[in-house]
């Protein structure tokens, strides 16, 4: 075995011809009250220099646990067996002091939550420079590290990098924080970058920017990248190979084009069918995979996906199928025929290819119910109406004597309505006022400006008792599931809380809690667990179960779309749609992508005229006289026109609105 110093040698000096990372027979388990949880089972894969491997699967499928095992960041109670070789050197069993010399220098990790990954008391530039100084072995001066930090921030697209290097993490937007984390990751030109859900918490426009930065990072460093995500659209655009995980093990692997075009495992087909497609031009059914993943404490015999599989036969319960080449040949320890073949863990994979069945046909999915013609809308009861909603916050200065120096226009004249049976999507980037609008409504108090009616009642005049009664029919699922769940309460108590607050009987609460756990895909034994014991996706399911407990008439979901998709006319809408990833590698590589430059304007000092003009791709192409109108006049929201004819229920606020297909 080579010494650690050899592993830490510059990229290209040793072992470049072989895989950068080899994982073989990895198994990870944790203790629990019910027994040991087998989080990762017999997982094998490899990734080479300049290659991107996408690891996808449902929440709790073992994706993140396997990456933390590679980094040596699992808690002490985790039992880890198998082999993890980096540049041919075994990492399992190495003391933390040796792993610390590798982490951050030769292996870098980009975590899901950039705010948690950055230290709030140090400037961003300091933290980028720190990565260089810690692993520089005294060869890098502080001045050189600071200078290189600015270069790295500029490389990942931070505007005015020299000045922003002196900013603190809380002064950056979410997308800028993630860029800073990427800058730290690539600071030492690592051989391997592990990206664990790097774009999950970001807007689609920022997500597109981050994916572009990751692609640039791969070009600059030549690193191998392991991309862990549940978003099959993101994987389609950046990955070379894909590994699908279920119940802690790989169930299908292969080249990204081959796997997306000809999936051989029903689970993979279901995952691809569950992703909304904005490029089809028409509604298509989303494929729900009924049931829930098996308990990882006591796995049943046979294929773990069999209870949820539409192709299940008796033979599926005899033994768990091995990951095998789709032509029937075995798979070597690398996972997929030396990293190039297509393999699936399904005894009926050949029948899937022969049938050529779509996901909707295989899983029996049907299109979502369509609202009747627009005339019927007036006959359905109105659930929520907002007219001219306004919310402003004062900007103050001074420690002892505070004085007002400005105003933040968080919400400025929002109007919309929603009727029974409808779904209204409130879409936009972070900071555009979506959540503030919802909070104004959920407070059930008099708004600062405008008028809000919930279930036909003006909320400005509600008494305390009326407000509590109305809140039973108005529930919310918050954006951050961890922040919205009490870490001291088990899941059963969290779900029961709203029912107890509204006087439901103990028997009703017990029965309803069990129903809700099953409805959101959680198992009965999950009722006694605490939020920290769940993945992010599972915590969001708990939040949804709690919101549904009282069977509300109006449900508000903060971050958990039809006519506008087929003919977007506002440049901002076009940019948003162009940033939505599509689960089709061929489409992702060739489609038009509108990358918005810069940050959103400050709501405390919004630009004159059209507020989007500072980032608008159409504005820059207009002649000077037409641009002046955008600068001077705020465009009103008017009926969109197609061939001169106004369209019902489609409005746009743009002086020069026009249809521009981006899909």
C-alpha positions in Angstrom: 0.0 0.0 0.0 1.3 3.5 -0.9 2.0 6.0 1.9 -0.4 8.9 2.5 2.2 11.3 1.1 1.9 9.5 -2.2 -1.9 9.8 -2.1 -1.4 13.6 -1.5 0.9 14.0 -4.4 -0.2 16.4 -7.2 -2.8 15.0 -9.6 -1.2 13.3 -12.5 1.9 12.1 -10.6 0.5 8.7 -9.7 -2.3 6.4 -10.7 -3.9 8.6 -13.3 -4.6 5.7 -15.6 -6.8 3.9 -13.1 -10.0 4.9 -11.3 -9.8 7.8 -9.0 -12.3 6.2 -6.6 -13.2 2.6 -6.2 -16.0 1.5 -3.8 -16.4 -2.2 -3.5 -18.9 -4.1 -1.4 -19.6 -1.1 0.9 -22.0 -1.8 3.8 -23.0 0.8 6.4 -25.4 0.1 9.3 -26.5 2.1 12.3 -28.0 1.0 15.7 -31.7 1.7 16.4 -34.3 0.7 19.0 -35.7 -1.8 16.5 -32.3 -3.2 15.5 -29.5 -2.3 13.1 -30.5 -0.2 10.2 -28.8 -1.4 7.0 -28.4 1.9 5.3 -26.0 0.8 2.6 -25.8 -2.8 1.3 -23.1 -4.2 -0.9 -22.6 -1.0 -2.9 -19.9 -1.0 -5.6 -18.9 1.6 -8.2 -15.9 3.5 -9.6 -15.3 6.9 -11.1 -12.4 8.0 -13.3 -10.8 11.4 -13.8 -12.9 13.9 -15.8 -16.0 11.7 -15.4 -19.3 12.6 -13.7 -21.2 9.7 -11.9 -24.8 10.6 -10.9 -26.2 8.7 -8.0 -30.0 9.0 -7.8 -32.8 7.5 -5.7 -35.6 8.3 -3.2 -34.9 9.8 0.1 -33.4 7.2 2.5 -32.0 5.1 -0.3 -28.4 5.4 1.0 -27.1 8.0 -1.4 -25.7 10.5 1.2 -24.6 7.9 3.7 -22.4 6.3 1.0 -20.7 9.6 0.2 -20.2 10.4 3.9 -18.5 7.0 4.3 -16.1 7.9 1.5 -15.3 11.2 3.3 -14.9 9.4 6.7 -17.6 11.7 8.2 -20.0 9.1 9.5 -20.6 9.1 13.3 -18.7 6.6 15.5 -21.7 4.3 16.0 -21.8 3.5 12.2 -20.5 0.1 11.3 -18.7 0.2 7.9 -17.3 -2.7 6.0 -16.1 -3.3 2.4 -13.5 -1.3 0.6 -13.1 2.4 -0.4 -9.9 3.0 -2.4 -8.8 6.4 -3.5 -6.0 6.4 -6.1 -5.5 2.7 -5.2 -5.1 3.4 -1.5 -7.5 2.0 1.0 -9.3 4.7 3.1 -11.4 2.5 5.4 -9.6 2.1 8.7 -7.3 5.1 8.3 -7.1 7.4 11.4 -8.8 10.7 11.2 -5.5 12.6 11.1 -4.6 10.9 7.9 -8.0 11.4 6.3 -7.9 15.1 7.2 -4.8 15.4 5.0 -6.8 14.0 2.1 -10.1 15.7 2.7 -10.2 19.2 1.2 -7.0 18.7 -0.8 -7.4 15.5 -2.9 -11.1 14.9 -2.1 -13.6 17.7 -1.8 -17.2 17.7 -0.8 -20.0 20.2 -1.7 -22.8 19.9 0.9 -26.5 20.4 0.4 -26.8 23.4 2.7 -24.2 26.0 2.0 -25.1 28.2 5.0 -24.3 25.3 7.3 -21.1 24.6 5.5 -19.8 28.1 5.9 -18.7 29.7 9.2 -20.8 32.8 9.9 -18.1 34.7 11.8 -15.5 34.7 9.0 -15.6 36.4 5.7 -16.1 34.3 2.6 -12.7 35.2 1.2 -11.1 34.1 4.5 -12.7 30.7 4.3 -11.6 30.2 0.7 -8.1 31.2 1.6 -8.1 29.0 4.7 -8.6 25.9 2.4 -5.4 26.9 0.6 -3.4 27.7 3.8 -4.4 24.5 5.7 -3.3 22.2 2.9 -0.5 24.3 1.6 2.1 22.9 4.0 3.5 26.4 4.6 4.3 26.9 0.9 1.5 29.4 0.4 1.6 32.9 2.0 -1.5 34.6 3.4 -1.2 37.3 0.8 -1.0 34.7 -2.0 -3.9 32.7 -0.5 -6.1 35.9 -0.3 -5.2 36.7 -3.9 -6.0 33.2 -5.1 -9.3 33.3 -3.1 -10.5 36.3 -5.1 -9.5 34.5 -8.3 -11.5 31.5 -7.3 -14.6 33.5 -6.4 -14.3 35.2 -9.8 -14.0 31.8 -11.5 -17.3 30.6 -9.9 -19.1 33.7 -11.0 -19.2 35.9 -7.9 -19.7 39.5 -9.2 -17.1 42.0 -8.0 -15.2 39.2 -6.4 -12.5 41.4 -4.7 -15.1 43.4 -2.8 -17.4 40.4 -2.1 -14.5 38.4 -0.6 -14.8 40.7 2.4 -18.5 39.9 2.9 -19.9 37.4 5.4 -22.0 34.3 4.4 -25.2 35.9 5.6 -24.6 38.8 3.1 -24.7 36.3 0.2 -27.7 34.9 -1.5 -28.2 31.1 -1.5 -26.8 30.8 -5.0 -23.8 32.9 -4.2 -23.1 30.9 -1.0 -23.2 27.7 -3.0 -20.8 29.2 -5.5 -18.5 30.1 -2.6 -18.6 26.5 -1.3 -17.7 25.3 -4.8 -14.8 27.7 -4.8 -13.6 26.2 -1.5 -14.0 22.7 -3.0 -11.9 23.4 -6.1 -9.3 25.5 -4.3 -6.7 22.8 -4.1 -7.4 21.2 -7.6 -8.8 18.0 -6.1 -8.9 14.7 -7.9 -12.4 13.9 -6.7 -15.4 16.2 -5.9 -18.5 14.7 -4.2 -21.5 17.0 -4.6 -24.3 16.0 -2.3 -27.6 17.6 -3.5 -25.7 20.8 -4.4 -28.7 22.5 -6.0 -31.7 21.1 -4.1 -32.4 24.2 -2.1 -31.9 26.7 -4.9 -34.1 28.4 -7.4 -34.1 26.9 -10.9 -32.3 29.9 -12.3 -29.6 29.7 -9.6 -29.5 25.9 -10.0 -28.7 26.3 -13.7 -25.9 28.7 -12.8 -24.5 26.3 -10.2 -24.5 23.4 -12.7 -22.7 25.6 -15.1 -20.1 26.4 -12.4 -19.7 22.7 -11.6 -19.1 21.9 -15.3 -16.5 24.7 -15.4 -14.9 23.3 -12.2 -14.6 19.9 -13.9 -12.9 21.5 -16.9 -10.5 23.5 -14.8 -9.5 20.7 -12.3 -10.0 17.6 -14.5 -11.6 16.1 -11.3 -13.9 13.1 -11.1 -17.3 14.2 -9.8 -19.8 12.1 -7.9 -23.2 13.9 -8.1 -25.7 12.8 -5.6 -29.3 14.0 -6.2 -32.9 13.0 -6.5 -33.4 15.3 -9.5 -33.1 13.2 -12.7 -33.2 16.4 -14.8 -30.0 17.7 -13.2 -28.3 14.3 -13.7 -29.4 14.2 -17.4 -27.5 17.5 -18.1 -24.2 16.8 -16.4 -23.6 13.1 -15.8 -21.7 10.6 -17.9 -23.0 7.6 -16.0 -25.9 7.0 -13.6 -26.4 4.7 -10.7 -29.9 4.3 -9.3 -30.1 3.2 -5.7 -33.0 1.6 -3.8 -33.1 0.1 -0.3 -29.4 0.8 0.2 -28.0 -0.9 -2.9 -27.6 -0.2 -6.7 -30.5 -1.5 -8.8 -29.5 -0.1 -12.2 -26.3 1.5 -13.6 -25.2 2.5 -17.0 -24.4 5.3 -19.5 -26.7 8.3 -19.0 -28.1 8.1 -22.6 -28.7 4.4 -22.5 -30.3 4.4 -19.0 -32.6 7.3 -19.8 -33.6 5.9 -23.2 -33.9 2.2 -22.3 -34.3 1.7 -18.6 -34.4 -2.0 -17.5 -35.6 -1.7 -13.9 -39.2 -0.9 -13.1 -38.0 1.4 -10.3 -36.0 3.5 -12.7 -38.9 3.7 -15.1 -41.1 4.9 -12.2 -38.5 7.5 -11.2 -38.3 8.9 -14.7 -42.1 8.9 -15.0 -42.5 10.8 -11.7 -40.5 13.9 -13.0 -42.7 16.7 -14.4 -41.8 17.4 -18.0 -42.1 21.1 -19.1 -40.8 20.2 -22.6 -43.8 18.2 -23.9 -46.2 21.1 -24.6 -49.1 19.2 -23.0 -50.1 17.7 -19.7 -48.7 14.2 -19.1 -49.5 12.0 -16.1 -47.0 11.9 -13.3 -46.2 8.3 -12.2 -46.6 7.8 -8.5 -44.8 4.8 -7.1 -47.3 3.4 -4.7 -46.3 2.1 -1.3 -43.1 2.9 0.5 -39.5 1.6 0.7 -39.0 -1.4 2.9 -37.8 -1.3 6.5 -34.0 -1.3 6.5 -34.0 -3.1 9.9 -35.7 -6.3 8.7 -35.7 -6.6 4.9 -38.0 -9.3 3.5 -36.6 -12.0 1.3 -36.4 -11.4 -2.5 -36.4 -8.2 -4.4 -36.9 -5.3 -2.0 -38.9 -3.4 -4.7 -41.3 -6.3 -5.3 -44.2 -5.0 -3.0 -44.3 -1.8 -5.1 -43.5 -3.3 -8.5 -46.2 -3.6 -11.2 -44.3 -6.5 -12.8 -44.0 -8.5 -9.6 -44.3 -12.3 -9.9 -43.8 -15.1 -7.4 -40.1 -15.6 -8.4 -39.4 -12.0 -7.3 -39.7 -13.2 -3.7 -37.3 -16.1 -3.9 -34.0 -14.3 -3.8 -32.8 -10.7 -4.2 -31.6 -10.3 -7.8 -28.0 -9.5 -8.4 -26.9 -6.5 -10.4 -26.3 -8.1 -13.8 -25.6 -7.0 -17.4 -28.8 -6.5 -19.2 -27.7 -9.1 -21.8 -27.4 -11.6 -18.9 -23.6 -11.5 -18.2 -22.4 -10.8 -14.7 -21.0 -7.5 -13.5 -17.5 -7.1 -12.1 -16.6 -5.4 -8.8 -16.5 -2.0 -10.5 -20.2 -2.1 -10.8 -20.8 -2.0 -14.5 -18.6 -4.0 -16.9 -15.5 -1.9 -16.2 -17.7 1.3 -15.8 -19.2 1.3 -19.3 -22.0 -1.3 -19.4 -25.7 -1.3 -18.6 -26.8 -3.4 -15.7 -30.0 -3.9 -13.7 -31.1 -5.9 -10.7 -34.3 -7.3 -12.1 -35.1 -10.8 -13.3 -37.6 -9.4 -15.9 -35.3 -6.8 -17.5 -35.4 -8.4 -20.9 -39.2 -8.4 -20.9 -39.3 -4.6 -20.1 -37.3 -3.9 -23.3 -39.4 -6.2 -25.4 -42.7 -4.6 -24.2 -41.5 -1.0 -24.7 -44.1 0.1 -22.2 -44.2 3.7 -20.9 -44.0 4.6 -17.2 -47.7 5.7 -17.2 -48.8 2.4 -18.8 -46.6 0.3 -16.6 -47.7 1.9 -13.3 -51.3 2.5 -14.4 -51.1 6.3 -14.0 -53.7 8.6 -15.5 -53.5 12.3 -16.3 -54.4 14.8 -13.6 -57.9 16.0 -13.5 -58.4 19.1 -15.8 -60.5 22.0 -14.7 -63.5 22.4 -17.0 -63.8 25.2 -19.5 -63.3 28.7 -18.1 -67.0 29.4 -17.9 -67.4 26.8 -15.1 -64.8 28.6 -12.9 -67.4 31.3 -11.9 -69.7 28.6 -10.6 -67.1 27.2 -8.1 -66.7 28.7 -4.7 -63.8 31.1 -4.2 -61.3 29.8 -1.6 -58.8 32.7 -1.5 -58.6 36.2 -3.0 -55.8 38.8 -2.6 -56.3 42.3 -4.0 -53.5 44.8 -4.1 -51.6 43.1 -1.3 -48.8 45.3 0.1 -46.1 44.5 2.7 -43.2 46.9 3.5 -40.5 46.9 6.1 -38.6 49.9 7.4 -34.9 50.1 7.0 -33.3 51.7 10.1 -29.9 52.8 11.3 -28.4 53.6 14.7 -27.7 51.6 17.8 -29.3 53.8 20.5 -31.4 56.2 18.5 -32.8 54.3 15.5 -33.9 56.3 12.5 -35.7 55.2 9.4 -33.5 55.6 6.3 -35.5 53.6 3.7 -38.2 51.1 3.0 -38.1 47.5 1.8 -40.9 46.9 -0.7 -41.3 43.1 0.0 -44.8 42.8 -1.6 -46.1 45.6 -3.8 -49.6 45.2 -5.2 -50.0 41.5 -5.6 -53.5 40.3 -6.8 -54.8 36.8 -7.5 -57.6 34.4 -6.6 -58.1 30.6 -6.4 -61.3 28.6 -6.5 -62.3 25.2 -5.3 -60.5 22.3 -7.0 -57.7 24.6 -8.4 -54.0 24.6 -8.0 -52.3 28.0 -8.2 -48.5 28.2 -8.6 -46.8 31.2 -7.2 -43.4 31.1 -9.0 -40.3 33.3 -8.8 -36.7 33.5 -7.5 -35.8 33.8 -3.8 -36.5 37.3 -2.5 -39.3 38.1 -5.0 -42.0 38.1 -2.3 -43.6 34.6 -2.6 -43.2 33.6 1.0 -44.0 37.1 2.3 -47.2 37.0 0.4 -48.1 33.7 1.9 -47.2 34.7 5.4 -49.4 37.8 5.1 -52.3 35.5 4.2 -51.5 32.9 6.9 -51.3 35.5 9.7 -55.1 36.0 9.2 -54.7 39.6 10.3 -55.3 42.9 8.6 -52.7 43.4 5.8 -50.6 46.5 5.6 -52.3 47.3 2.3 -54.9 45.7 0.1 -57.5 43.1 1.0 -57.4 39.3 1.7 -60.5 37.0 1.7 -60.2 33.4 2.9 -63.2 31.1 2.3 -65.2 34.2 1.5 -64.4 36.1 4.7 -62.3 39.3 5.0 -59.5 38.4 7.4 -59.1 42.0 8.6 -62.2 41.8 10.8 -61.8 38.4 12.3 -62.0 37.9 16.1 -59.5 35.6 17.9 -62.0 32.7 18.0 -63.0 33.1 14.4 -59.3 33.2 13.4 -58.7 29.8 15.2 -61.7 28.2 13.6 -60.7 29.4 10.1 -57.1 28.2 10.6 -58.5 24.6 10.8 -59.4 24.9 7.1 -56.2 26.7 6.2 -52.9 24.7 6.6 -49.4 25.2 5.4 -46.3 23.1 4.5 -43.2 25.1 5.1 -40.1 25.2 2.9 -37.6 24.0 5.6 -38.9 20.8 7.1 -36.3 20.6 9.8 -37.0 24.1 11.0 -40.7 23.5 11.0 -40.6 20.3 13.1 -40.0 20.3 16.9 -36.8 18.2 17.4 -38.0 17.1 20.8 -41.2 15.5 19.6 -41.6 12.1 17.9 -43.3 12.0 14.6 -46.6 10.8 16.1 -46.8 13.7 18.4 -45.9 16.2 15.6 -48.7 14.9 13.4 -51.2 14.7 16.3 -50.5 18.3 17.5 -53.0 20.1 15.2 -55.7 17.6 15.9 -55.3 17.8 19.7 -55.3 21.7 19.4 -58.7 21.5 17.7 -60.3 19.1 20.2 -60.2 15.7 18.4 -60.6 12.6 20.4 -57.6 10.4 21.3 -59.0 7.5 19.3 -59.5 9.7 16.2 -55.9 11.0 16.6 -54.5 7.5 16.9 -56.4 6.3 13.8 -55.8 9.4 11.7 -52.0 9.5 12.5 -51.6 5.9 11.2 -53.6 6.8 8.1 -51.4 9.9 7.4 -48.1 8.0 7.9 -49.3 5.5 5.3 -50.6 8.3 3.0 -47.2 10.1 2.8 -45.2 6.9 2.4 -43.8 6.4 6.0 -43.9 3.2 7.9 -45.7 2.5 11.2 -42.4 2.2 13.1 -41.5 5.7 12.0 -44.1 7.1 14.4 -41.7 6.8 17.4 -38.7 8.4 15.7 -37.5 11.9 16.0 -37.0 14.4 13.1 -33.2 14.1 13.2 -33.5 10.4 12.4 -35.0 11.1 8.9 -33.7 12.3 5.6 -34.7 15.7 4.3 -37.3 14.2 2.0 -38.8 12.1 4.7 -39.0 15.2 7.0 -40.9 17.0 4.3 -43.4 14.1 4.2 -43.9 14.5 7.9 -44.7 18.2 7.3 -47.2 17.3 4.6 -48.9 14.7 6.9 -49.3 17.3 9.7 -50.8 19.8 7.2 -53.3 17.2 6.0 -54.3 16.1 9.5 -57.4 18.4 9.8 -58.5 17.8 6.1 -58.2 21.5 5.2 -60.1 23.2 2.4 -57.1 25.4 1.5 -53.5 24.1 1.5 -50.5 26.4 1.1 -47.2 24.8 0.2 -44.1 27.1 0.5 -41.5 25.7 -2.0 -42.2 21.8 -1.7 -47.3 24.8 -13.8 -50.3 25.4 -18.0 -51.0 27.8 -20.6 -48.0 29.9 -19.6 -45.7 26.9 -20.3 -46.9 26.6 -23.9 -46.5 30.3 -24.7 -44.4 32.2 -22.2 -44.3 35.9 -23.1 -42.5 37.6 -20.2 -38.6 37.4 -20.4 -38.5 36.4 -16.7 -40.9 33.5 -17.2 -38.9 32.4 -20.2 -35.7 32.4 -18.1 -37.4 30.4 -15.3 -38.7 27.8 -17.8 -35.4 27.5 -19.6 -33.7 26.8 -16.2 -36.0 23.9 -15.3 -34.0 20.7 -15.9 -35.5 18.1 -18.3 -34.9 14.3 -17.6 -33.7 13.7 -21.2 -29.9 13.9 -21.8 -30.4 14.7 -25.5 -32.7 17.6 -24.8 -30.6 18.9 -21.9 -27.5 19.1 -24.0 -29.1 20.9 -27.0 -31.8 23.1 -25.4 -31.6 26.9 -25.1 -30.6 28.0 -21.6 -31.2 31.6 -20.5 -28.7 32.3 -17.7 -29.7 35.4 -15.8 -26.8 37.6 -14.8 -26.3 39.4 -11.5 -28.6 39.3 -8.4 -32.1 40.4 -8.0 -32.5 44.2 -7.4 -32.7 45.3 -3.8 -36.3 45.7 -2.6 -35.2 48.6 -0.5 -34.0 50.4 -3.7 -35.9 49.0 -6.7 -35.0 50.2 -10.2 -37.3 52.7 -11.9 -39.8 51.4 -14.5 -39.7 47.7 -15.1 -38.0 46.0 -12.1 -36.7 43.2 -14.2 -34.9 45.3 -16.8 -31.5 45.2 -14.9 -31.3 41.4 -15.7 -33.6 41.2 -18.8 -32.2 39.5 -21.8 -34.8 41.2 -24.1 -33.9 44.7 -22.7 -30.3 44.5 -23.8 -31.4 43.8 -27.4 -33.8 46.7 -27.7 -32.9 50.0 -29.4 -32.2 53.0 -27.1 -35.7 54.6 -27.5 -37.5 51.4 -26.6 -35.2 50.7 -23.7 -36.0 54.2 -22.3 -39.7 53.2 -22.0 -38.6 50.2 -19.8 -36.6 52.6 -17.7 -39.3 55.2 -17.3 -42.6 53.3 -17.2 -43.6 50.3 -15.0 -45.5 47.9 -17.3 -49.1 47.2 -16.2 -50.3 43.6 -16.0 -52.5 43.1 -19.1 -54.1 40.3 -21.0 -51.5 38.4 -23.0 -52.1 38.5 -26.8 -51.5 35.8 -29.4 -51.8 37.1 -33.0 -53.5 40.2 -31.7 -56.2 38.3 -29.7 -56.3 38.6 -25.9 -56.1 35.3 -24.1 -58.5 34.5 -21.2 -56.8 34.1 -17.8 -53.3 34.8 -19.0 -51.8 38.2 -18.1 -48.3 39.6 -18.6 -46.5 42.8 -17.4 -44.1 43.6 -20.1 -44.0 46.5 -22.6 -42.7 44.2 -25.4 -44.2 40.9 -24.4 -43.8 38.2 -27.1 -43.9 34.4 -27.2 -40.4 32.9 -27.2 -40.2 29.1 -27.0 -37.4 27.9 -24.7 -38.3 24.2 -24.6 
